[in-house]
Amino acid sequence: MRQREISISGACSSCRTQTEGQYFASVTQLNQDGRAQYNGLLLALQKRISNNYSVNSNYTLSKCMNDGDPQQFLDPLYSHPGDPHADWGPCAGDRRHVVNTTLVVSTPTFRRAR
């Protein structure tokens, strides 16, 4: 559940008169709606160089979109109180291109001398 606070003051832009919102310090709006979309493509390549060496590489192409991450907002205000989905955009943790490579080396096993 996301909680955001909508501030209404005497100088609010949506009030019809200047005195209409003067008795409200803030109004808290709770809602459970929200949407997110994640699309991703993972490509992996493994190559064994010899019996003791192998190389692994991964490439991820992804796109994450949502209408607001809780950690993304420094203040809990809607950018447009009448449309909570107006904040639709990239996720805070969106990473479009991720590449990683690892080299694995198998060490020889040693036997204890008797």
SEVEX-490483 format. One record per residue (C-alpha): y, z, x; residue in one letter. Coordinates in nm, 3 decimals. Each point is the difference from the previous one (the first is absolute). Layout:
BEGIN
+---------+---------+---------+--------+
:       v :       w :       u : residu :
+---------+---------+---------+--------+
:       Y :       Z :       X :      A :
...
+---------+---------+---------+--------+
***
This chain:
BEGIN
+---------+---------+---------+--------+
:       v :       w :       u : residu :
+---------+---------+---------+--------+
:   0.000 :   0.000 :   0.000 :      M :
:   0.339 :  -0.093 :   0.135 :      R :
:   0.307 :   0.206 :  -0.073 :      Q :
:   0.345 :  -0.139 :   0.041 :      R :
:   0.330 :   0.146 :  -0.095 :      E :
:   0.267 :  -0.198 :  -0.178 :      I :
:   0.344 :   0.146 :   0.058 :      S :
:   0.243 :  -0.022 :  -0.287 :      I :
:   0.353 :   0.121 :   0.051 :      S :
:   0.331 :  -0.035 :  -0.179 :      G :
:   0.068 :  -0.317 :   0.197 :      A :
:  -0.331 :  -0.168 :  -0.073 :      C :
:   0.012 :  -0.375 :  -0.035 :      S :
:  -0.229 :  -0.017 :  -0.306 :      S :
:   0.199 :   0.250 :  -0.209 :      C :
:   0.216 :  -0.138 :  -0.276 :      R :
:   0.274 :   0.259 :   0.052 :      T :
:   0.095 :   0.214 :   0.298 :      Q :
:  -0.094 :   0.321 :  -0.180 :      T :
:  -0.338 :  -0.120 :  -0.127 :      E :
:  -0.202 :   0.112 :   0.301 :      G :
:   0.205 :   0.300 :   0.107 :      Q :
:  -0.253 :   0.263 :  -0.116 :      Y :
:  -0.291 :  -0.135 :   0.203 :      F :
:  -0.042 :   0.086 :   0.366 :      A :
:  -0.319 :  -0.201 :   0.022 :      S :
:  -0.287 :  -0.126 :  -0.211 :      V :
:  -0.350 :  -0.002 :   0.146 :      T :
:  -0.223 :  -0.284 :  -0.107 :      Q :
:  -0.376 :   0.019 :   0.053 :      L :
:  -0.217 :  -0.303 :  -0.034 :      N :
:  -0.343 :  -0.111 :   0.103 :      Q :
:   0.058 :  -0.371 :   0.005 :      D :
:   0.006 :  -0.187 :   0.320 :      G :
:  -0.162 :  -0.302 :   0.148 :      R :
:  -0.118 :  -0.112 :   0.337 :      A :
:  -0.161 :  -0.313 :   0.135 :      Q :
:  -0.183 :  -0.049 :   0.329 :      Y :
:  -0.135 :  -0.330 :   0.130 :      N :
:  -0.164 :  -0.027 :   0.339 :      G :
:  -0.202 :  -0.227 :   0.225 :      L :
:  -0.207 :   0.140 :   0.288 :      L :
:  -0.132 :  -0.225 :   0.274 :      L :
:  -0.238 :   0.149 :   0.257 :      A :
:  -0.141 :  -0.145 :   0.321 :      L :
:  -0.270 :   0.157 :   0.215 :      Q :
:  -0.111 :  -0.140 :   0.333 :      K :
:  -0.264 :   0.146 :   0.227 :      R :
:   0.093 :  -0.099 :   0.354 :      I :
:  -0.313 :   0.141 :   0.163 :      S :
:  -0.250 :   0.276 :  -0.062 :      N :
:   0.258 :   0.267 :   0.080 :      N :
:   0.328 :  -0.150 :  -0.129 :      Y :
:   0.127 :  -0.110 :  -0.338 :      S :
:   0.341 :  -0.085 :  -0.144 :      V :
:   0.097 :   0.065 :  -0.362 :      N :
:   0.318 :  -0.141 :  -0.155 :      S :
:   0.144 :   0.039 :  -0.349 :      N :
:   0.294 :  -0.164 :  -0.172 :      Y :
:   0.128 :   0.121 :  -0.336 :      T :
:   0.248 :  -0.189 :  -0.214 :      L :
:   0.109 :   0.216 :  -0.292 :      S :
:   0.270 :   0.050 :  -0.257 :      K :
:   0.061 :   0.323 :  -0.190 :      C :
:   0.251 :   0.018 :  -0.286 :      M :
:   0.085 :   0.287 :  -0.235 :      N :
:   0.283 :   0.134 :  -0.206 :      D :
:   0.069 :   0.304 :   0.212 :      G :
:  -0.170 :   0.222 :   0.254 :      D :
:   0.081 :   0.371 :  -0.031 :      P :
:   0.059 :   0.029 :   0.376 :      Q :
:   0.221 :  -0.308 :  -0.009 :      Q :
:   0.283 :   0.161 :  -0.197 :      F :
:   0.230 :   0.245 :   0.169 :      L :
:   0.145 :   0.095 :  -0.336 :      D :
:  -0.209 :  -0.005 :  -0.318 :      P :
:   0.221 :  -0.238 :  -0.197 :      L :
:  -0.087 :  -0.322 :  -0.173 :      Y :
:   0.206 :  -0.286 :   0.129 :      S :
:   0.025 :  -0.118 :  -0.363 :      H :
:  -0.084 :   0.277 :  -0.253 :      P :
:  -0.064 :  -0.248 :  -0.281 :      G :
:  -0.262 :  -0.193 :   0.201 :      D :
:  -0.232 :   0.209 :   0.221 :      P :
:  -0.167 :  -0.320 :   0.123 :      H :
:   0.326 :  -0.122 :   0.152 :      A :
:  -0.111 :   0.165 :   0.326 :      D :
:  -0.287 :  -0.251 :   0.041 :      W :
:  -0.030 :  -0.091 :   0.365 :      G :
:  -0.204 :   0.046 :   0.318 :      P :
:  -0.191 :   0.326 :   0.042 :      C :
:   0.132 :   0.246 :   0.256 :      A :
:  -0.316 :  -0.048 :   0.206 :      G :
:  -0.016 :  -0.378 :  -0.032 :      D :
:  -0.114 :  -0.169 :   0.321 :      R :
:  -0.027 :  -0.378 :  -0.033 :      R :
:  -0.172 :  -0.082 :   0.328 :      H :
:  -0.232 :   0.239 :   0.183 :      V :
:  -0.196 :  -0.104 :   0.309 :      V :
:  -0.231 :   0.223 :   0.199 :      N :
:  -0.248 :  -0.063 :   0.278 :      T :
:  -0.255 :   0.227 :   0.160 :      T :
:  -0.215 :  -0.036 :   0.309 :      L :
:  -0.328 :   0.189 :  -0.010 :      V :
:  -0.181 :   0.082 :   0.321 :      V :
:  -0.350 :   0.145 :  -0.008 :      S :
:  -0.049 :   0.238 :   0.288 :      T :
:  -0.336 :   0.013 :   0.170 :      P :
:  -0.231 :   0.289 :  -0.076 :      T :
:  -0.090 :   0.219 :   0.293 :      F :
:  -0.332 :   0.174 :   0.032 :      R :
:  -0.027 :   0.339 :   0.151 :      R :
:  -0.170 :  -0.005 :   0.340 :      A :
:  -0.310 :   0.218 :   0.026 :      R :
+---------+---------+---------+--------+
***
